[in-house]
Amino acid sequence: MPAIAGIFECHTVRATIRRWQAEGLGGLWQAPGRGAKAKWAEADLQYLEKCLELDGRTYNTHQLAIKLSQ
């Protein structure tokens, strides 16, 4: 595992593999990160979901942000 950690420049390879073994891919996606915290409220997400259902088209994140600001 030290070789894998060196390739990916991380120190949590063992913990990541154990999470994957215990929980599958979902365990990797649920791992806490150091990235920016979500800025949208639950009501914002519900509004966008409704728009997606009614419009019948796809949006990228920039388009969704514009739609939300309107």
N, CA, C, O and CB atoms as a CASP TS submission, in Angstrom:
PFRMAT TS
TARGET T0000
AUTHOR 0000-0000-0000
METHOD Language model
MODEL 1
PARENT N/A
ATOM      1  N   MET     1       0.794  -1.200   0.000  1.00  0.00           N
ATOM      2  CA  MET     1       0.000   0.000   0.000  1.00  0.00           C
ATOM      3  C   MET     1       0.842   1.273   0.000  1.00  0.00           C
ATOM      4  O   MET     1       0.386   2.287  -0.528  1.00  0.00           O
ATOM      5  CB  MET     1      -0.906  -0.007   1.178  1.00  0.00           C
ATOM      6  N   PRO     2       2.035   1.269   0.561  1.00  0.00           N
ATOM      7  CA  PRO     2       2.846   2.481   0.487  1.00  0.00           C
ATOM      8  C   PRO     2       3.123   2.897  -0.959  1.00  0.00           C
ATOM      9  O   PRO     2       3.216   4.087  -1.260  1.00  0.00           O
ATOM     10  CB  PRO     2       4.159   2.273   1.226  1.00  0.00           C
ATOM     11  N   ALA     3       3.256   1.907  -1.857  1.00  0.00           N
ATOM     12  CA  ALA     3       3.487   2.251  -3.261  1.00  0.00           C
ATOM     13  C   ALA     3       2.277   2.958  -3.854  1.00  0.00           C
ATOM     14  O   ALA     3       2.420   3.928  -4.598  1.00  0.00           O
ATOM     15  CB  ALA     3       3.812   0.995  -4.076  1.00  0.00           C
ATOM     16  N   ILE     4       1.084   2.470  -3.520  1.00  0.00           N
ATOM     17  CA  ILE     4      -0.142   3.111  -4.014  1.00  0.00           C
ATOM     18  C   ILE     4      -0.265   4.518  -3.440  1.00  0.00           C
ATOM     19  O   ILE     4      -0.594   5.460  -4.161  1.00  0.00           O
ATOM     20  CB  ILE     4      -1.391   2.270  -3.647  1.00  0.00           C
ATOM     21  N   ALA     5      -0.001   4.659  -2.149  1.00  0.00           N
ATOM     22  CA  ALA     5      -0.062   5.977  -1.515  1.00  0.00           C
ATOM     23  C   ALA     5       0.900   6.943  -2.186  1.00  0.00           C
ATOM     24  O   ALA     5       0.578   8.119  -2.361  1.00  0.00           O
ATOM     25  CB  ALA     5       0.254   5.871  -0.019  1.00  0.00           C
ATOM     26  N   GLY     6       2.089   6.456  -2.566  1.00  0.00           N
ATOM     27  CA  GLY     6       3.057   7.313  -3.249  1.00  0.00           C
ATOM     28  C   GLY     6       2.574   7.750  -4.614  1.00  0.00           C
ATOM     29  O   GLY     6       2.786   8.895  -5.012  1.00  0.00           O
ATOM     30  N   ILE     7       1.927   6.853  -5.333  1.00  0.00           N
ATOM     31  CA  ILE     7       1.416   7.198  -6.669  1.00  0.00           C
ATOM     32  C   ILE     7       0.342   8.275  -6.575  1.00  0.00           C
ATOM     33  O   ILE     7       0.346   9.243  -7.336  1.00  0.00           O
ATOM     34  CB  ILE     7       0.848   5.946  -7.374  1.00  0.00           C
ATOM     35  N   PHE     8      -0.577   8.092  -5.629  1.00  0.00           N
ATOM     36  CA  PHE     8      -1.701   9.027  -5.520  1.00  0.00           C
ATOM     37  C   PHE     8      -1.444  10.162  -4.544  1.00  0.00           C
ATOM     38  O   PHE     8      -2.309  11.009  -4.323  1.00  0.00           O
ATOM     39  CB  PHE     8      -2.937   8.288  -5.102  1.00  0.00           C
ATOM     40  N   GLU     9      -0.266  10.176  -3.969  1.00  0.00           N
ATOM     41  CA  GLU     9       0.141  11.220  -3.029  1.00  0.00           C
ATOM     42  C   GLU     9      -0.871  11.391  -1.905  1.00  0.00           C
ATOM     43  O   GLU     9      -1.291  12.507  -1.596  1.00  0.00           O
ATOM     44  CB  GLU     9       0.329  12.541  -3.759  1.00  0.00           C
ATOM     45  N   CYS    10      -1.257  10.278  -1.299  1.00  0.00           N
ATOM     46  CA  CYS    10      -2.187  10.338  -0.174  1.00  0.00           C
ATOM     47  C   CYS    10      -1.722   9.372   0.904  1.00  0.00           C
ATOM     48  O   CYS    10      -0.902   8.493   0.641  1.00  0.00           O
ATOM     49  CB  CYS    10      -3.636  10.006  -0.625  1.00  0.00           C
ATOM     50  N   HIS    11      -2.229   9.526   2.085  1.00  0.00           N
ATOM     51  CA  HIS    11      -1.821   8.695   3.214  1.00  0.00           C
ATOM     52  C   HIS    11      -2.985   7.867   3.751  1.00  0.00           C
ATOM     53  O   HIS    11      -2.851   7.211   4.784  1.00  0.00           O
ATOM     54  CB  HIS    11      -1.244   9.564   4.327  1.00  0.00           C
ATOM     55  N   THR    12      -4.120   7.891   3.063  1.00  0.00           N
ATOM     56  CA  THR    12      -5.310   7.216   3.571  1.00  0.00           C
ATOM     57  C   THR    12      -5.743   6.065   2.672  1.00  0.00           C
ATOM     58  O   THR    12      -6.929   5.740   2.617  1.00  0.00           O
ATOM     59  CB  THR    12      -6.446   8.207   3.717  1.00  0.00           C
ATOM     60  N   VAL    13      -4.811   5.451   1.977  1.00  0.00           N
ATOM     61  CA  VAL    13      -5.148   4.366   1.059  1.00  0.00           C
ATOM     62  C   VAL    13      -5.799   3.213   1.806  1.00  0.00           C
ATOM     63  O   VAL    13      -6.810   2.678   1.351  1.00  0.00           O
ATOM     64  CB  VAL    13      -3.898   3.878   0.318  1.00  0.00           C
ATOM     65  N   ARG    14      -5.247   2.825   2.929  1.00  0.00           N
ATOM     66  CA  ARG    14      -5.789   1.704   3.697  1.00  0.00           C
ATOM     67  C   ARG    14      -7.229   1.997   4.127  1.00  0.00           C
ATOM     68  O   ARG    14      -8.099   1.137   3.986  1.00  0.00           O
ATOM     69  CB  ARG    14      -4.908   1.417   4.932  1.00  0.00           C
ATOM     70  N   ALA    15      -7.487   3.184   4.643  1.00  0.00           N
ATOM     71  CA  ALA    15      -8.837   3.552   5.073  1.00  0.00           C
ATOM     72  C   ALA    15      -9.800   3.570   3.881  1.00  0.00           C
ATOM     73  O   ALA    15     -10.948   3.143   4.001  1.00  0.00           O
ATOM     74  CB  ALA    15      -8.824   4.930   5.770  1.00  0.00           C
ATOM     75  N   THR    16      -9.336   4.060   2.744  1.00  0.00           N
ATOM     76  CA  THR    16     -10.174   4.107   1.553  1.00  0.00           C
ATOM     77  C   THR    16     -10.520   2.710   1.073  1.00  0.00           C
ATOM     78  O   THR    16     -11.668   2.441   0.718  1.00  0.00           O
ATOM     79  CB  THR    16      -9.480   4.884   0.445  1.00  0.00           C
ATOM     80  N   ILE    17      -9.548   1.827   1.057  1.00  0.00           N
ATOM     81  CA  ILE    17      -9.805   0.443   0.630  1.00  0.00           C
ATOM     82  C   ILE    17     -10.773  -0.235   1.602  1.00  0.00           C
ATOM     83  O   ILE    17     -11.671  -0.959   1.173  1.00  0.00           O
ATOM     84  CB  ILE    17      -8.475  -0.363   0.541  1.00  0.00           C
ATOM     85  N   ARG    18     -10.602  -0.010   2.882  1.00  0.00           N
ATOM     86  CA  ARG    18     -11.516  -0.613   3.864  1.00  0.00           C
ATOM     87  C   ARG    18     -12.935  -0.081   3.697  1.00  0.00           C
ATOM     88  O   ARG    18     -13.895  -0.845   3.798  1.00  0.00           O
ATOM     89  CB  ARG    18     -11.021  -0.343   5.294  1.00  0.00           C
ATOM     90  N   ARG    19     -13.080   1.225   3.442  1.00  0.00           N
ATOM     91  CA  ARG    19     -14.409   1.801   3.197  1.00  0.00           C
ATOM     92  C   ARG    19     -15.038   1.175   1.960  1.00  0.00           C
ATOM     93  O   ARG    19     -16.231   0.870   1.953  1.00  0.00           O
ATOM     94  CB  ARG    19     -14.320   3.334   3.030  1.00  0.00           C
ATOM     95  N   TRP    20     -14.242   0.983   0.916  1.00  0.00           N
ATOM     96  CA  TRP    20     -14.733   0.379  -0.324  1.00  0.00           C
ATOM     97  C   TRP    20     -15.155  -1.069  -0.086  1.00  0.00           C
ATOM     98  O   TRP    20     -16.200  -1.497  -0.575  1.00  0.00           O
ATOM     99  CB  TRP    20     -13.653   0.446  -1.423  1.00  0.00           C
ATOM    100  N   GLN    21     -14.359  -1.817   0.654  1.00  0.00           N
ATOM    101  CA  GLN    21     -14.693  -3.213   0.941  1.00  0.00           C
ATOM    102  C   GLN    21     -15.958  -3.319   1.786  1.00  0.00           C
ATOM    103  O   GLN    21     -16.777  -4.211   1.564  1.00  0.00           O
ATOM    104  CB  GLN    21     -13.528  -3.902   1.655  1.00  0.00           C
ATOM    105  N   ALA    22     -16.120  -2.437   2.733  1.00  0.00           N
ATOM    106  CA  ALA    22     -17.266  -2.499   3.643  1.00  0.00           C
ATOM    107  C   ALA    22     -18.546  -1.958   3.013  1.00  0.00           C
ATOM    108  O   ALA    22     -19.627  -2.496   3.252  1.00  0.00           O
ATOM    109  CB  ALA    22     -16.961  -1.728   4.908  1.00  0.00           C
ATOM    110  N   GLU    23     -18.433  -0.890   2.204  1.00  0.00           N
ATOM    111  CA  GLU    23     -19.626  -0.197   1.733  1.00  0.00           C
ATOM    112  C   GLU    23     -19.744  -0.121   0.216  1.00  0.00           C
ATOM    113  O   GLU    23     -20.726   0.420  -0.292  1.00  0.00           O
ATOM    114  CB  GLU    23     -19.647   1.177   2.291  1.00  0.00           C
ATOM    115  N   GLY    24     -18.784  -0.642  -0.506  1.00  0.00           N
ATOM    116  CA  GLY    24     -18.821  -0.556  -1.964  1.00  0.00           C
ATOM    117  C   GLY    24     -18.510   0.858  -2.430  1.00  0.00           C
ATOM    118  O   GLY    24     -17.943   1.658  -1.685  1.00  0.00           O
ATOM    119  N   LEU    25     -18.885   1.157  -3.665  1.00  0.00           N
ATOM    120  CA  LEU    25     -18.592   2.478  -4.223  1.00  0.00           C
ATOM    121  C   LEU    25     -19.235   3.604  -3.430  1.00  0.00           C
ATOM    122  O   LEU    25     -18.664   4.687  -3.307  1.00  0.00           O
ATOM    123  CB  LEU    25     -19.054   2.546  -5.657  1.00  0.00           C
ATOM    124  N   GLY    26     -20.424   3.351  -2.893  1.00  0.00           N
ATOM    125  CA  GLY    26     -21.100   4.369  -2.101  1.00  0.00           C
ATOM    126  C   GLY    26     -20.279   4.826  -0.918  1.00  0.00           C
ATOM    127  O   GLY    26     -20.355   5.991  -0.528  1.00  0.00           O
ATOM    128  N   GLY    27     -19.503   3.943  -0.346  1.00  0.00           N
ATOM    129  CA  GLY    27     -18.645   4.315   0.766  1.00  0.00           C
ATOM    130  C   GLY    27     -17.576   5.311   0.367  1.00  0.00           C
ATOM    131  O   GLY    27     -17.152   6.129   1.184  1.00  0.00           O
ATOM    132  N   LEU    28     -17.141   5.253  -0.868  1.00  0.00           N
ATOM    133  CA  LEU    28     -16.143   6.213  -1.347  1.00  0.00           C
ATOM    134  C   LEU    28     -16.777   7.573  -1.584  1.00  0.00           C
ATOM    135  O   LEU    28     -16.176   8.608  -1.298  1.00  0.00           O
ATOM    136  CB  LEU    28     -15.479   5.708  -2.637  1.00  0.00           C
ATOM    137  N   TRP    29     -17.990   7.562  -2.105  1.00  0.00           N
ATOM    138  CA  TRP    29     -18.658   8.840  -2.391  1.00  0.00           C
ATOM    139  C   TRP    29     -19.083   9.563  -1.133  1.00  0.00           C
ATOM    140  O   TRP    29     -19.187  10.790  -1.129  1.00  0.00           O
ATOM    141  CB  TRP    29     -19.866   8.613  -3.269  1.00  0.00           C
ATOM    142  N   GLN    30     -19.332   8.822  -0.064  1.00  0.00           N
ATOM    143  CA  GLN    30     -19.783   9.440   1.171  1.00  0.00           C
ATOM    144  C   GLN    30     -18.634   9.927   2.046  1.00  0.00           C
ATOM    145  O   GLN    30     -18.864  10.506   3.108  1.00  0.00           O
ATOM    146  CB  GLN    30     -20.624   8.471   1.942  1.00  0.00           C
ATOM    147  N   ALA    31     -17.429   9.703   1.617  1.00  0.00           N
ATOM    148  CA  ALA    31     -16.286  10.096   2.428  1.00  0.00           C
ATOM    149  C   ALA    31     -16.258  11.611   2.587  1.00  0.00           C
ATOM    150  O   ALA    31     -16.464  12.341   1.617  1.00  0.00           O
ATOM    151  CB  ALA    31     -14.971   9.592   1.801  1.00  0.00           C
ATOM    152  N   PRO    32     -16.004  12.087   3.807  1.00  0.00           N
ATOM    153  CA  PRO    32     -15.934  13.531   4.002  1.00  0.00           C
ATOM    154  C   PRO    32     -14.731  14.117   3.270  1.00  0.00           C
ATOM    155  O   PRO    32     -13.671  13.496   3.199  1.00  0.00           O
ATOM    156  CB  PRO    32     -15.861  13.868   5.496  1.00  0.00           C
ATOM    157  N   GLY    33     -14.906  15.290   2.739  1.00  0.00           N
ATOM    158  CA  GLY    33     -13.830  15.927   1.998  1.00  0.00           C
ATOM    159  C   GLY    33     -13.460  17.268   2.582  1.00  0.00           C
ATOM    160  O   GLY    33     -14.116  17.771   3.494  1.00  0.00           O
ATOM    161  N   ARG    34     -12.416  17.833   2.051  1.00  0.00           N
ATOM    162  CA  ARG    34     -11.971  19.138   2.522  1.00  0.00           C
ATOM    163  C   ARG    34     -12.424  20.240   1.574  1.00  0.00           C
ATOM    164  O   ARG    34     -12.025  21.394   1.730  1.00  0.00           O
ATOM    165  CB  ARG    34     -10.450  19.162   2.672  1.00  0.00           C
ATOM    166  N   GLY    35     -13.246  19.899   0.603  1.00  0.00           N
ATOM    167  CA  GLY    35     -13.692  20.871  -0.388  1.00  0.00           C
ATOM    168  C   GLY    35     -14.679  21.870   0.183  1.00  0.00           C
ATOM    169  O   GLY    35     -15.015  21.835   1.367  1.00  0.00           O
ATOM    170  N   ALA    36     -15.128  22.750  -0.671  1.00  0.00           N
ATOM    171  CA  ALA    36     -16.088  23.778  -0.275  1.00  0.00           C
ATOM    172  C   ALA    36     -17.407  23.137   0.147  1.00  0.00           C
ATOM    173  O   ALA    36     -17.826  22.127  -0.420  1.00  0.00           O
ATOM    174  CB  ALA    36     -16.322  24.777  -1.429  1.00  0.00           C
ATOM    175  N   LYS    37     -18.037  23.715   1.118  1.00  0.00           N
ATOM    176  CA  LYS    37     -19.320  23.220   1.592  1.00  0.00           C
ATOM    177  C   LYS    37     -20.426  23.665   0.633  1.00  0.00           C
ATOM    178  O   LYS    37     -20.291  24.665  -0.072  1.00  0.00           O
ATOM    179  CB  LYS    37     -19.604  23.720   3.031  1.00  0.00           C
ATOM    180  N   ALA    38     -21.505  22.915   0.623  1.00  0.00           N
ATOM    181  CA  ALA    38     -22.639  23.232  -0.253  1.00  0.00           C
ATOM    182  C   ALA    38     -23.196  24.610   0.086  1.00  0.00           C
ATOM    183  O   ALA    38     -23.310  24.977   1.256  1.00  0.00           O
ATOM    184  CB  ALA    38     -23.748  22.159  -0.127  1.00  0.00           C
ATOM    185  N   LYS    39     -23.540  25.363  -0.946  1.00  0.00           N
ATOM    186  CA  LYS    39     -24.062  26.715  -0.744  1.00  0.00           C
ATOM    187  C   LYS    39     -25.557  26.786  -1.041  1.00  0.00           C
ATOM    188  O   LYS    39     -26.201  27.790  -0.736  1.00  0.00           O
ATOM    189  CB  LYS    39     -23.308  27.710  -1.626  1.00  0.00           C
ATOM    190  N   TRP    40     -26.111  25.740  -1.627  1.00  0.00           N
ATOM    191  CA  TRP    40     -27.524  25.753  -1.968  1.00  0.00           C
ATOM    192  C   TRP    40     -28.335  25.172  -0.827  1.00  0.00           C
ATOM    193  O   TRP    40     -27.918  24.212  -0.178  1.00  0.00           O
ATOM    194  CB  TRP    40     -27.782  24.975  -3.264  1.00  0.00           C
ATOM    195  N   ALA    41     -29.489  25.755  -0.589  1.00  0.00           N
ATOM    196  CA  ALA    41     -30.405  25.255   0.432  1.00  0.00           C
ATOM    197  C   ALA    41     -31.249  24.133  -0.169  1.00  0.00           C
ATOM    198  O   ALA    41     -31.302  23.981  -1.389  1.00  0.00           O
ATOM    199  CB  ALA    41     -31.313  26.399   0.984  1.00  0.00           C
ATOM    200  N   GLU    42     -31.895  23.363   0.669  1.00  0.00           N
ATOM    201  CA  GLU    42     -32.753  22.270   0.210  1.00  0.00           C
ATOM    202  C   GLU    42     -33.869  22.793  -0.695  1.00  0.00           C
ATOM    203  O   GLU    42     -34.223  22.142  -1.678  1.00  0.00           O
ATOM    204  CB  GLU    42     -33.354  21.520   1.411  1.00  0.00           C
ATOM    205  N   ALA    43     -34.421  23.955  -0.374  1.00  0.00           N
ATOM    206  CA  ALA    43     -35.487  24.550  -1.202  1.00  0.00           C
ATOM    207  C   ALA    43     -34.972  24.859  -2.607  1.00  0.00           C
ATOM    208  O   ALA    43     -35.703  24.699  -3.584  1.00  0.00           O
ATOM    209  CB  ALA    43     -36.032  25.841  -0.542  1.00  0.00           C
ATOM    210  N   ASP    44     -33.733  25.296  -2.711  1.00  0.00           N
ATOM    211  CA  ASP    44     -33.132  25.568  -4.022  1.00  0.00           C
ATOM    212  C   ASP    44     -33.075  24.290  -4.856  1.00  0.00           C
ATOM    213  O   ASP    44     -33.428  24.290  -6.036  1.00  0.00           O
ATOM    214  CB  ASP    44     -31.713  26.166  -3.860  1.00  0.00           C
ATOM    215  N   LEU    45     -32.630  23.215  -4.235  1.00  0.00           N
ATOM    216  CA  LEU    45     -32.519  21.943  -4.946  1.00  0.00           C
ATOM    217  C   LEU    45     -33.891  21.424  -5.373  1.00  0.00           C
ATOM    218  O   LEU    45     -34.034  20.885  -6.471  1.00  0.00           O
ATOM    219  CB  LEU    45     -31.815  20.905  -4.069  1.00  0.00           C
ATOM    220  N   GLN    46     -34.891  21.581  -4.523  1.00  0.00           N
ATOM    221  CA  GLN    46     -36.242  21.147  -4.868  1.00  0.00           C
ATOM    222  C   GLN    46     -36.778  21.944  -6.049  1.00  0.00           C
ATOM    223  O   GLN    46     -37.415  21.382  -6.939  1.00  0.00           O
ATOM    224  CB  GLN    46     -37.178  21.292  -3.663  1.00  0.00           C
ATOM    225  N   TYR    47     -36.521  23.258  -6.063  1.00  0.00           N
ATOM    226  CA  TYR    47     -36.953  24.100  -7.169  1.00  0.00           C
ATOM    227  C   TYR    47     -36.299  23.652  -8.477  1.00  0.00           C
ATOM    228  O   TYR    47     -36.965  23.539  -9.506  1.00  0.00           O
ATOM    229  CB  TYR    47     -36.622  25.570  -6.883  1.00  0.00           C
ATOM    230  N   LEU    48     -35.013  23.403  -8.427  1.00  0.00           N
ATOM    231  CA  LEU    48     -34.304  22.984  -9.637  1.00  0.00           C
ATOM    232  C   LEU    48     -34.777  21.614 -10.119  1.00  0.00           C
ATOM    233  O   LEU    48     -34.894  21.390 -11.324  1.00  0.00           O
ATOM    234  CB  LEU    48     -32.799  22.953  -9.382  1.00  0.00           C
ATOM    235  N   GLU    49     -35.049  20.701  -9.193  1.00  0.00           N
ATOM    236  CA  GLU    49     -35.569  19.390  -9.579  1.00  0.00           C
ATOM    237  C   GLU    49     -36.913  19.531 -10.288  1.00  0.00           C
ATOM    238  O   GLU    49     -37.179  18.846 -11.275  1.00  0.00           O
ATOM    239  CB  GLU    49     -35.711  18.483  -8.347  1.00  0.00           C
ATOM    240  N   LYS    50     -37.752  20.422  -9.776  1.00  0.00           N
ATOM    241  CA  LYS    50     -39.057  20.660 -10.395  1.00  0.00           C
ATOM    242  C   LYS    50     -38.882  21.227 -11.805  1.00  0.00           C
ATOM    243  O   LYS    50     -39.570  20.812 -12.738  1.00  0.00           O
ATOM    244  CB  LYS    50     -39.901  21.624  -9.530  1.00  0.00           C
ATOM    245  N   CYS    51     -37.962  22.172 -11.951  1.00  0.00           N
ATOM    246  CA  CYS    51     -37.691  22.760 -13.273  1.00  0.00           C
ATOM    247  C   CYS    51     -37.208  21.692 -14.252  1.00  0.00           C
ATOM    248  O   CYS    51     -37.626  21.672 -15.410  1.00  0.00           O
ATOM    249  CB  CYS    51     -36.641  23.890 -13.160  1.00  0.00           C
ATOM    250  N   LEU    52     -36.338  20.816 -13.793  1.00  0.00           N
ATOM    251  CA  LEU    52     -35.822  19.761 -14.659  1.00  0.00           C
ATOM    252  C   LEU    52     -36.939  18.830 -15.123  1.00  0.00           C
ATOM    253  O   LEU    52     -36.961  18.405 -16.278  1.00  0.00           O
ATOM    254  CB  LEU    52     -34.740  18.962 -13.935  1.00  0.00           C
ATOM    255  N   GLU    53     -37.859  18.517 -14.223  1.00  0.00           N
ATOM    256  CA  GLU    53     -38.978  17.651 -14.589  1.00  0.00           C
ATOM    257  C   GLU    53     -39.901  18.327 -15.596  1.00  0.00           C
ATOM    258  O   GLU    53     -40.339  17.697 -16.559  1.00  0.00           O
ATOM    259  CB  GLU    53     -39.767  17.251 -13.346  1.00  0.00           C
ATOM    260  N   LEU    54     -40.197  19.603 -15.380  1.00  0.00           N
ATOM    261  CA  LEU    54     -41.145  20.317 -16.238  1.00  0.00           C
ATOM    262  C   LEU    54     -40.550  20.697 -17.590  1.00  0.00           C
ATOM    263  O   LEU    54     -41.233  20.631 -18.612  1.00  0.00           O
ATOM    264  CB  LEU    54     -41.632  21.562 -15.537  1.00  0.00           C
ATOM    265  N   ASP    55     -39.277  21.095 -17.598  1.00  0.00           N
ATOM    266  CA  ASP    55     -38.650  21.567 -18.837  1.00  0.00           C
ATOM    267  C   ASP    55     -38.316  20.429 -19.790  1.00  0.00           C
ATOM    268  O   ASP    55     -38.311  20.620 -21.006  1.00  0.00           O
ATOM    269  CB  ASP    55     -37.392  22.342 -18.519  1.00  0.00           C
ATOM    270  N   GLY    56     -38.039  19.258 -19.254  1.00  0.00           N
ATOM    271  CA  GLY    56     -37.710  18.122 -20.101  1.00  0.00           C
ATOM    272  C   GLY    56     -36.410  18.288 -20.875  1.00  0.00           C
ATOM    273  O   GLY    56     -36.281  17.769 -21.984  1.00  0.00           O
ATOM    274  N   ARG    57     -35.466  18.989 -20.316  1.00  0.00           N
ATOM    275  CA  ARG    57     -34.160  19.162 -20.957  1.00  0.00           C
ATOM    276  C   ARG    57     -33.067  19.016 -19.912  1.00  0.00           C
ATOM    277  O   ARG    57     -33.361  18.852 -18.728  1.00  0.00           O
ATOM    278  CB  ARG    57     -34.059  20.543 -21.664  1.00  0.00           C
ATOM    279  N   THR    58     -31.834  19.072 -20.328  1.00  0.00           N
ATOM    280  CA  THR    58     -30.711  18.977 -19.401  1.00  0.00           C
ATOM    281  C   THR    58     -30.056  20.344 -19.258  1.00  0.00           C
ATOM    282  O   THR    58     -30.164  21.197 -20.139  1.00  0.00           O
ATOM    283  CB  THR    58     -29.680  17.923 -19.884  1.00  0.00           C
ATOM    284  N   TYR    59     -29.382  20.534 -18.145  1.00  0.00           N
ATOM    285  CA  TYR    59     -28.669  21.773 -17.846  1.00  0.00           C
ATOM    286  C   TYR    59     -27.285  21.433 -17.329  1.00  0.00           C
ATOM    287  O   TYR    59     -27.082  20.377 -16.730  1.00  0.00           O
ATOM    288  CB  TYR    59     -29.444  22.634 -16.816  1.00  0.00           C
ATOM    289  N   ASN    60     -26.336  22.322 -17.557  1.00  0.00           N
ATOM    290  CA  ASN    60     -25.051  22.189 -16.888  1.00  0.00           C
ATOM    291  C   ASN    60     -25.109  23.030 -15.609  1.00  0.00           C
ATOM    292  O   ASN    60     -26.100  23.724 -15.382  1.00  0.00           O
ATOM    293  CB  ASN    60     -23.861  22.639 -17.826  1.00  0.00           C
ATOM    294  N   THR    61     -24.093  22.985 -14.789  1.00  0.00           N
ATOM    295  CA  THR    61     -24.135  23.680 -13.504  1.00  0.00           C
ATOM    296  C   THR    61     -24.246  25.189 -13.657  1.00  0.00           C
ATOM    297  O   THR    61     -24.924  25.845 -12.867  1.00  0.00           O
ATOM    298  CB  THR    61     -22.908  23.345 -12.699  1.00  0.00           C
ATOM    299  N   HIS    62     -23.593  25.737 -14.654  1.00  0.00           N
ATOM    300  CA  HIS    62     -23.678  27.173 -14.890  1.00  0.00           C
ATOM    301  C   HIS    62     -25.105  27.574 -15.246  1.00  0.00           C
ATOM    302  O   HIS    62     -25.611  28.574 -14.737  1.00  0.00           O
ATOM    303  CB  HIS    62     -22.711  27.593 -16.007  1.00  0.00           C
ATOM    304  N   GLN    63     -25.754  26.811 -16.108  1.00  0.00           N
ATOM    305  CA  GLN    63     -27.132  27.099 -16.497  1.00  0.00           C
ATOM    306  C   GLN    63     -28.081  26.969 -15.293  1.00  0.00           C
ATOM    307  O   GLN    63     -29.019  27.753 -15.149  1.00  0.00           O
ATOM    308  CB  GLN    63     -27.574  26.151 -17.635  1.00  0.00           C
ATOM    309  N   LEU    64     -27.830  25.980 -14.439  1.00  0.00           N
ATOM    310  CA  LEU    64     -28.660  25.818 -13.245  1.00  0.00           C
ATOM    311  C   LEU    64     -28.495  27.007 -12.296  1.00  0.00           C
ATOM    312  O   LEU    64     -29.470  27.468 -11.702  1.00  0.00           O
ATOM    313  CB  LEU    64     -28.303  24.510 -12.521  1.00  0.00           C
ATOM    314  N   ALA    65     -27.284  27.495 -12.156  1.00  0.00           N
ATOM    315  CA  ALA    65     -27.034  28.655 -11.292  1.00  0.00           C
ATOM    316  C   ALA    65     -27.761  29.875 -11.822  1.00  0.00           C
ATOM    317  O   ALA    65     -28.324  30.643 -11.042  1.00  0.00           O
ATOM    318  CB  ALA    65     -25.525  28.945 -11.185  1.00  0.00           C
ATOM    319  N   ILE    66     -27.761  30.067 -13.121  1.00  0.00           N
ATOM    320  CA  ILE    66     -28.483  31.185 -13.733  1.00  0.00           C
ATOM    321  C   ILE    66     -29.981  31.033 -13.493  1.00  0.00           C
ATOM    322  O   ILE    66     -30.651  31.989 -13.102  1.00  0.00           O
ATOM    323  CB  ILE    66     -28.185  31.268 -15.250  1.00  0.00           C
ATOM    324  N   LYS    67     -30.504  29.836 -13.726  1.00  0.00           N
ATOM    325  CA  LYS    67     -31.932  29.586 -13.522  1.00  0.00           C
ATOM    326  C   LYS    67     -32.324  29.841 -12.078  1.00  0.00           C
ATOM    327  O   LYS    67     -33.396  30.386 -11.816  1.00  0.00           O
ATOM    328  CB  LYS    67     -32.290  28.151 -13.918  1.00  0.00           C
ATOM    329  N   LEU    68     -31.483  29.460 -11.149  1.00  0.00           N
ATOM    330  CA  LEU    68     -31.770  29.653  -9.743  1.00  0.00           C
ATOM    331  C   LEU    68     -31.760  31.140  -9.367  1.00  0.00           C
ATOM    332  O   LEU    68     -32.534  31.579  -8.517  1.00  0.00           O
ATOM    333  CB  LEU    68     -30.762  28.888  -8.897  1.00  0.00           C
ATOM    334  N   SER    69     -30.896  31.888  -9.996  1.00  0.00           N
ATOM    335  CA  SER    69     -30.813  33.326  -9.661  1.00  0.00           C
ATOM    336  C   SER    69     -31.986  34.124 -10.238  1.00  0.00           C
ATOM    337  O   SER    69     -32.238  35.248  -9.803  1.00  0.00           O
ATOM    338  CB  SER    69     -29.493  33.912 -10.180  1.00  0.00           C
ATOM    339  N   GLN    70     -32.702  33.555 -11.210  1.00  0.00           N
ATOM    340  CA  GLN    70     -33.834  34.279 -11.816  1.00  0.00           C
ATOM    341  C   GLN    70     -34.990  34.305 -10.887  1.00  0.00           C
ATOM    342  O   GLN    70     -36.034  34.868 -11.216  1.00  0.00           O
ATOM    343  CB  GLN    70     -34.254  33.655 -13.132  1.00  0.00           C
TER
END
